[in-house]
Structure formats: structure tokens, C-alpha cells
């Protein structure tokens, strides 16, 4: 289906070779987003909507200074949890990536 220079695939697409994008690439909120942990809290659950087809690999990058360690835990097709070892004096925001692999 093509409209205004955009092609829409109604099913899955597989590329057997390399792929190069000359322009911007947009991903769904299930793939890339942000999560904020309010000050004084030790964890935050992030939900996938809709549910993913498999359990993803999740990585985080802090956007603020973090006092102590942090980790991703309890990753499923439905959600993951970000945990901090110490309560923070301010809200802390992370950029997160969730990627499915075969």
C-alpha cells in the first residue's frame, strides 16, 4: 500500500541483507522511550502496550546523575522493572531500548 510516498506492509518483512536508511527512523514506544523514577522511590515498572511477541533485551542509559547502582530486572513480554540501589534526592530519568532478537 502506498500513499504520499509511504509504503505500508500489512504483514511481517524480512531483509536477508544489510539495510541502510538515508533519513530518519521512527520506532514505537515499545522499542525506545523514557522512564522516570520519582525521588524517594526505588523502582519503576514499565509496561509494553501491546504485549511483545517475545521477551526483549532491555538496556538503559541514565539522563541524570544517579547515586549508586541501578539495574533492569523482571523482564517479560509484558514489562520490565528498573531498580535503584539507593533512594534519590531528585527524580531520575532513563532512556530505555527494548529489542527483540532471534
Secondary structure, DSSP 8 states (H G I E B T S, - for coil): -EETTEE--SS----SS----SS-----TTTEEEEEE-TT--EEEEE-SS--SS--EEEEEESS--SS-EEEE---SSEEEEEESS--SS-EEEEEEEE---
